Amino acid sequence: MFDNKDKTNLNELGEFGLIEYLTKQVELTQKSSIKGIGDDAAVLDFSNYKTLISTDLLLENVHFDLRYVPLKHLGYKAIQVNLSDIYAMNGMASQVTISIGLSSKFPLEAVEEIYEGALIACQKYGVDLIGGDTSASTQGLVISVTSIGYAETEKIAYRSAAKEGDLICVSGDLGGAYVGLQLLEREKQIFLENPNIQPDLEGKDYIVERQLKPEARKDIVELLAALEIQPHAMIDVSDGLASEILHICKASNVGCKLYEEKIPIDPMTYETAREFGLDPTVCALSGGEDYELLFTIPQDDYDKVKGQLDISVIGHITEASAGYQMISKSGNVHDIKAQGWNAFKSEE
């Protein structure tokens, strides 16, 4: 955590002074942003598009651990995980608001780092920061982000529109964020037992980044548009592949059949999972926080995606009575069960 020596106490600025200080360099770039920070509410105009809105809450020691999560990465991730929800509707993100609750242990410089990371994410994805709030917190650091976007009515992809016979596709690779978390947690425990031992993350950059600095898949939405593919159903992989495919199936009243050998897992994820005694497939099914896009498409679009290196066809949609199944590499049939992140799961 921060050494408060020679740091700026937030009391010196006050709430409005802090907001003004943090947002003085914010510029609006979206045509739909009519009025941003500086009034009682932002003003947006999406003309003939439908508006998409999503909100996420990140809590210290529930969603992140400041003993190994850099504040700049935290700000970046807070934006990314929220933009991912807009892209998961096959839309484009255009604005965000960010609100922070923090205790007096955080100096101004710490808050600056969070906002710096958030603004880097906004600039990278062409998104305007149009508002938010700051407040004192007695429960540690709290970050709430609301993302706003748009899409043409006929282009919006709901979870409830998967059709029997659809191909099930996923972007990127899965399980890396979860295995990266296991690595960071291991190094944290080693450090707590002996602070003189430095973290050993050499050669594991990819999976550590998958946990600390995820990237929302705006590029996949753009790629599907370029390929003239309209996904029937879509969701982002925040809670694990198993949980997400079940969300689609239950919302669409269909079944599914996944093939274990088709699930994309990066070699570093696979090897590190084995080092931890974990099954790489289970990490992909139940790990979460990959923020890849899981979607279904008509079989007629197979030729359009088969040559795309960043899209894997991992199964197909079946009738509801067939249930939710995964065919293992050895040919055995397993029922798919959601064992991913549960925000209200008991610690007991």
Backbone torsions as a table, in degrees:
resi	resn	phi	psi	omega
1	MET	NA	172.4	-174.5
2	PHE	-71.2	143.2	167.9
3	ASP	-86.2	117.0	-173.9
4	ASN	-76.0	-1.6	179.0
5	LYS	-63.7	129.7	179.4
6	ASP	61.9	25.0	176.2
7	LYS	-102.8	159.5	-177.0
8	THR	-88.9	121.0	179.0
9	ASN	-74.0	135.9	-178.0
10	LEU	-63.4	-24.2	178.5
11	ASN	-61.2	-25.8	-178.7
12	GLU	-69.7	-24.0	-178.6
13	LEU	-99.8	-38.4	-172.6
14	GLY	77.9	169.1	-174.4
15	GLU	-61.5	-49.9	-175.5
16	PHE	-71.2	-33.6	176.1
17	GLY	-66.0	-37.3	178.7
18	LEU	-65.4	-46.4	179.3
19	ILE	-60.4	-45.0	179.9
20	GLU	-62.8	-40.9	-179.1
21	TYR	-64.8	-43.2	-174.8
22	LEU	-75.4	-26.0	-172.6
23	THR	-110.4	8.3	-175.4
24	LYS	-64.9	-22.5	-178.8
25	GLN	-103.1	7.7	-179.7
26	VAL	-73.1	128.9	176.8
27	GLU	-120.6	144.8	178.4
28	LEU	-92.2	134.2	-178.7
29	THR	-122.5	-18.8	-178.3
30	GLN	-82.1	135.9	177.4
31	LYS	-61.5	-28.4	-178.4
32	SER	-77.4	-11.0	178.9
33	SER	-87.7	98.4	-179.2
34	ILE	-82.2	-44.6	178.5
35	LYS	-142.3	129.8	-179.1
36	GLY	-108.9	-128.3	-178.0
37	ILE	-67.0	141.5	174.2
38	GLY	123.2	-4.1	176.8
39	ASP	-131.3	-174.5	-178.0
40	ASP	-71.2	-25.3	178.7
41	ALA	-152.9	154.5	174.5
42	ALA	-79.4	157.0	178.1
43	VAL	-123.1	124.1	-178.0
44	LEU	-125.1	151.6	178.1
45	ASP	-139.5	107.2	-178.6
46	PHE	-99.2	9.8	174.7
47	SER	54.3	-116.5	-173.7
48	ASN	-94.4	6.7	-178.2
49	TYR	-90.8	154.9	170.8
50	LYS	-80.5	143.5	-178.6
51	THR	-93.3	135.3	177.9
52	LEU	-113.5	135.6	-177.8
53	ILE	-137.0	135.6	177.1
54	SER	-145.1	147.7	-179.4
55	THR	-131.1	139.3	175.1
56	ASP	-130.3	147.6	178.8
57	LEU	-120.7	128.2	177.8
58	LEU	-116.8	124.5	-176.4
59	LEU	-116.4	135.4	177.1
60	GLU	-60.2	136.0	179.6
61	ASN	70.3	4.0	170.0
62	VAL	-114.1	-52.3	-179.2
63	HIS	-103.7	-16.5	179.7
64	PHE	-155.6	155.7	-179.2
65	ASP	-123.6	113.9	-175.1
66	LEU	-70.4	-5.0	176.4
67	ARG	-72.7	-19.2	175.6
68	TYR	-138.9	2.2	177.5
69	VAL	-102.1	109.3	176.7
70	PRO	-62.3	143.4	-175.1
71	LEU	-62.8	-36.0	179.1
72	LYS	-65.2	-41.9	176.3
73	HIS	-62.7	-37.7	-179.4
74	LEU	-63.3	-44.0	177.8
75	GLY	-62.2	-41.6	179.3
76	TYR	-63.7	-47.3	-177.9
77	LYS	-65.5	-38.4	-178.9
78	ALA	-58.6	-38.1	177.1
79	ILE	-72.7	-45.8	-175.2
80	GLN	-59.6	-46.0	-175.4
81	VAL	-65.3	-26.1	179.4
82	ASN	-81.9	-40.3	176.1
83	LEU	-60.9	-34.5	-178.8
84	SER	-56.0	-34.9	179.6
85	ASP	-66.1	-33.6	178.2
86	ILE	-71.0	-44.7	178.7
87	TYR	-64.8	-28.8	178.8
88	ALA	-69.8	-10.1	173.4
89	MET	-99.0	8.6	-176.2
90	ASN	65.0	31.7	179.5
91	GLY	-111.9	-178.7	176.3
92	MET	-113.8	130.0	177.1
93	ALA	-79.9	142.9	-177.4
94	SER	-132.4	-30.0	-179.4
95	GLN	-141.7	157.1	171.1
96	VAL	-140.9	155.2	164.4
97	THR	-119.2	150.2	179.0
98	ILE	-134.8	127.1	178.2
99	SER	-120.7	140.5	-175.5
100	ILE	-131.2	131.5	170.0
101	GLY	-112.1	128.5	-175.4
102	LEU	-148.3	155.5	-177.8
103	SER	-91.2	173.5	-177.1
104	SER	-69.3	-10.2	179.2
105	LYS	-70.4	-16.9	-179.0
106	PHE	-91.2	119.6	174.2
107	PRO	-80.1	170.8	179.2
108	LEU	-54.8	-40.4	-176.7
109	GLU	-61.9	-31.5	177.6
110	ALA	-69.4	-43.4	179.1
111	VAL	-64.3	-37.3	177.1
112	GLU	-58.1	-41.3	-178.6
113	GLU	-64.3	-40.9	178.7
114	ILE	-61.5	-48.2	-178.9
115	TYR	-66.9	-35.0	178.5
116	GLU	-61.1	-46.0	177.1
117	GLY	-61.9	-40.9	179.7
118	ALA	-63.7	-42.1	-178.6
119	LEU	-70.3	-32.9	175.4
120	ILE	-61.1	-43.3	178.3
121	ALA	-64.0	-43.4	179.9
122	CYS	-61.4	-45.2	-178.9
123	GLN	-66.3	-39.6	-179.2
124	LYS	-63.2	-35.9	-175.9
125	TYR	-102.2	7.3	177.2
126	GLY	64.5	41.5	-176.3
127	VAL	-114.4	138.6	179.1
128	ASP	-89.3	135.2	168.5
129	LEU	-87.3	115.0	-171.2
130	ILE	-116.2	3.0	179.3
131	GLY	166.6	-172.7	-179.2
132	GLY	151.8	-160.5	-177.0
133	ASP	-158.3	159.7	172.0
134	THR	-130.7	148.0	-178.6
135	SER	-153.6	155.9	172.5
136	ALA	-73.1	147.4	179.6
137	SER	-134.9	138.9	175.9
138	THR	-102.8	1.3	-175.4
139	GLN	-115.7	27.3	-178.5
140	GLY	88.8	-169.0	-176.0
141	LEU	-79.7	132.1	178.8
142	VAL	-127.5	130.0	177.3
143	ILE	-127.1	127.3	176.1
144	SER	-122.6	127.2	179.4
145	VAL	-122.1	134.3	171.5
146	THR	-114.7	127.1	178.2
147	SER	-109.3	146.4	-177.8
148	ILE	-129.3	139.0	179.4
149	GLY	-151.8	-165.4	-175.2
150	TYR	-153.7	160.5	176.0
151	ALA	-163.6	153.6	171.8
152	GLU	-68.7	144.1	-175.1
153	THR	-50.8	-46.1	-175.4
154	GLU	-77.4	-9.8	-178.5
155	LYS	-95.4	-13.7	-178.1
156	ILE	-65.0	131.8	179.6
157	ALA	-106.7	113.5	178.9
158	TYR	-95.0	159.4	175.6
159	ARG	-66.1	-22.3	-169.0
160	SER	-92.8	11.6	-172.7
161	ALA	-112.9	13.3	177.0
162	ALA	-66.7	143.9	-177.1
163	LYS	-122.4	146.3	177.7
164	GLU	-54.9	131.3	-177.4
165	GLY	96.4	-14.5	177.6
166	ASP	-58.2	147.7	169.8
167	LEU	-83.3	140.8	176.6
168	ILE	-99.0	123.1	-177.0
169	CYS	-122.3	154.4	174.0
170	VAL	-141.9	145.3	178.6
171	SER	-87.2	160.5	172.4
172	GLY	57.0	-140.0	178.1
173	ASP	-136.7	162.3	-170.6
174	LEU	-122.1	155.7	175.1
175	GLY	93.0	-15.3	-175.5
176	GLY	-63.7	-41.5	-178.1
177	ALA	-64.5	-40.1	-179.7
178	TYR	-67.5	-43.8	179.6
179	VAL	-67.4	-35.9	175.4
180	GLY	-61.2	-38.6	177.8
181	LEU	-64.5	-41.1	178.7
182	GLN	-61.6	-38.7	178.9
183	LEU	-65.1	-45.7	179.9
184	LEU	-64.9	-39.6	178.9
185	GLU	-66.1	-38.6	177.6
186	ARG	-62.2	-46.2	-178.6
187	GLU	-67.0	-31.5	176.6
188	LYS	-64.0	-45.6	-179.3
189	GLN	-63.2	-39.6	177.8
190	ILE	-62.6	-42.8	-179.6
191	PHE	-64.8	-41.9	-179.3
192	LEU	-64.0	-32.6	178.9
193	GLU	-78.4	-32.4	179.1
194	ASN	-148.9	93.0	-176.9
195	PRO	-60.2	-12.4	179.7
196	ASN	-81.7	-12.4	179.9
197	ILE	-88.9	124.1	-179.7
198	GLN	-80.7	147.6	178.8
199	PRO	-58.0	140.0	179.6
200	ASP	-109.3	90.0	-178.7
201	LEU	-115.9	12.9	-176.0
202	GLU	-59.4	133.0	178.3
203	GLY	77.6	2.7	-177.2
204	LYS	-114.2	22.8	-174.3
205	ASP	-54.8	-42.9	-173.3
206	TYR	-61.3	-50.2	-175.9
207	ILE	-73.7	-28.9	175.3
208	VAL	-66.4	-42.1	177.9
209	GLU	-65.4	-35.1	178.9
210	ARG	-60.6	-30.6	177.8
211	GLN	-85.5	-47.1	-173.1
212	LEU	-85.9	-27.0	-173.0
213	LYS	-140.4	65.9	-179.3
214	PRO	-69.0	157.9	179.7
215	GLU	-121.1	120.1	175.9
216	ALA	-66.7	145.7	-169.8
217	ARG	-94.5	56.9	172.1
218	LYS	-55.4	-36.3	-177.1
219	ASP	-62.8	-30.5	179.6
220	ILE	-71.5	-39.7	176.3
221	VAL	-61.3	-42.9	178.6
222	GLU	-66.4	-38.6	179.7
223	LEU	-64.9	-45.0	179.4
224	LEU	-61.0	-38.9	178.0
225	ALA	-64.7	-42.3	179.9
226	ALA	-65.2	-33.8	179.3
227	LEU	-82.9	-2.3	-177.7
228	GLU	58.5	44.9	175.4
229	ILE	-109.6	123.8	174.1
230	GLN	-101.8	105.0	179.4
231	PRO	-63.3	140.8	177.8
232	HIS	-74.9	-50.9	179.7
233	ALA	-131.5	150.5	-178.0
234	MET	-154.3	149.0	178.3
235	ILE	-157.2	154.6	175.5
236	ASP	-96.7	150.4	-175.5
237	VAL	-88.7	84.6	177.8
238	SER	-101.2	-28.2	-175.7
239	ASP	-113.3	10.6	-178.3
240	GLY	106.9	147.2	-176.9
241	LEU	-57.2	-43.1	-177.3
242	ALA	-61.2	-49.1	-179.3
243	SER	-59.8	-42.4	-175.0
244	GLU	-71.3	-41.4	179.7
245	ILE	-67.2	-32.2	176.4
246	LEU	-68.5	-36.1	175.4
247	HIS	-58.7	-46.1	-179.8
248	ILE	-64.2	-47.5	-176.9
249	CYS	-62.3	-45.3	-177.6
250	LYS	-69.5	-38.3	178.4
251	ALA	-68.5	-30.9	-177.0
252	SER	-96.7	-4.1	-177.1
253	ASN	56.0	51.2	178.0
254	VAL	-135.5	173.4	173.3
255	GLY	-109.6	-175.4	179.3
256	CYS	-152.8	158.8	173.2
257	LYS	-136.3	115.7	177.3
258	LEU	-105.5	154.1	178.2
259	TYR	-117.3	116.3	-175.6
260	GLU	-53.0	-41.7	-176.3
261	GLU	-66.4	-15.9	-178.9
262	LYS	-92.4	-13.4	-177.4
263	ILE	-69.8	122.6	-175.5
264	PRO	-76.8	119.9	179.1
265	ILE	-130.6	124.7	-179.9
266	ASP	-65.7	143.6	-179.8
267	PRO	-54.5	-37.8	179.7
268	MET	-66.7	-40.0	176.1
269	THR	-60.9	-46.5	-177.9
270	TYR	-60.6	-50.0	-176.4
271	GLU	-66.1	-41.8	-178.1
272	THR	-69.5	-37.4	176.1
273	ALA	-58.8	-44.4	178.9
274	ARG	-62.3	-38.2	177.8
275	GLU	-59.8	-33.9	-179.9
276	PHE	-87.4	1.5	-177.8
277	GLY	74.4	24.4	-178.9
278	LEU	-103.8	151.8	174.5
279	ASP	-83.9	117.6	-178.0
280	PRO	-55.9	-36.2	179.4
281	THR	-65.4	-40.3	177.6
282	VAL	-63.9	-37.0	177.0
283	CYS	-61.8	-40.1	178.4
284	ALA	-70.0	-40.5	-177.3
285	LEU	-72.4	-37.0	-169.4
286	SER	-123.1	-4.0	-173.7
287	GLY	-72.0	-54.3	179.9
288	GLY	84.2	177.8	179.0
289	GLU	64.9	20.3	176.0
290	ASP	-81.4	-28.5	179.8
291	TYR	55.5	33.3	168.5
292	GLU	-84.0	169.1	179.3
293	LEU	-104.0	129.1	176.2
294	LEU	-108.6	126.9	-174.6
295	PHE	-151.7	159.5	177.1
296	THR	-113.6	145.4	-179.6
297	ILE	-137.2	158.0	177.0
298	PRO	-63.7	148.7	178.4
299	GLN	-58.5	-29.3	-179.3
300	ASP	-63.1	-18.0	-178.8
301	ASP	-92.1	5.3	-176.5
302	TYR	-57.0	-44.9	-178.2
303	ASP	-61.1	-25.7	-179.7
304	LYS	-74.6	-30.0	-175.4
305	VAL	-102.7	-16.8	-171.5
306	LYS	-62.1	-26.6	179.9
307	GLY	-96.1	3.4	-178.5
308	GLN	-86.1	115.3	-175.4
309	LEU	-65.9	-24.0	-175.4
310	ASP	-98.8	9.5	176.2
311	ILE	-128.0	127.3	178.2
312	SER	-114.7	133.4	171.8
313	VAL	-88.2	117.0	-170.9
314	ILE	-115.0	0.3	-179.7
315	GLY	168.4	-162.0	179.0
316	HIS	-149.7	160.9	179.3
317	ILE	-85.4	136.8	-179.7
318	THR	-118.0	179.0	173.6
319	GLU	-69.1	154.5	-175.1
320	ALA	-58.4	-35.5	-176.0
321	SER	-67.6	-16.5	179.5
322	ALA	-78.6	-12.0	177.6
323	GLY	77.7	-164.7	-176.6
324	TYR	-117.3	109.5	-170.4
325	GLN	-129.1	150.5	170.1
326	MET	-124.8	132.0	176.5
327	ILE	-93.7	117.8	-177.2
328	SER	-72.4	169.2	179.0
329	LYS	-61.1	-26.2	179.8
330	SER	-90.0	1.6	177.3
331	GLY	92.0	2.2	178.2
332	ASN	-79.8	151.6	-179.6
333	VAL	-101.8	128.5	179.7
334	HIS	-124.4	140.5	173.0
335	ASP	-73.5	137.8	178.2
336	ILE	-85.8	127.2	178.2
337	LYS	-126.7	142.0	-180.0
338	ALA	-80.2	117.5	177.8
339	GLN	-130.5	22.7	-177.7
340	GLY	-80.6	-155.0	-175.6
341	TRP	-65.0	130.4	174.3
342	ASN	-126.6	111.6	-173.9
343	ALA	-61.5	-23.3	-175.6
344	PHE	-113.9	16.7	179.4
345	LYS	-65.9	135.4	179.7
346	SER	-68.6	142.8	177.4
347	GLU	-79.4	-11.8	-177.1
348	GLU	-75.4	NA	NA
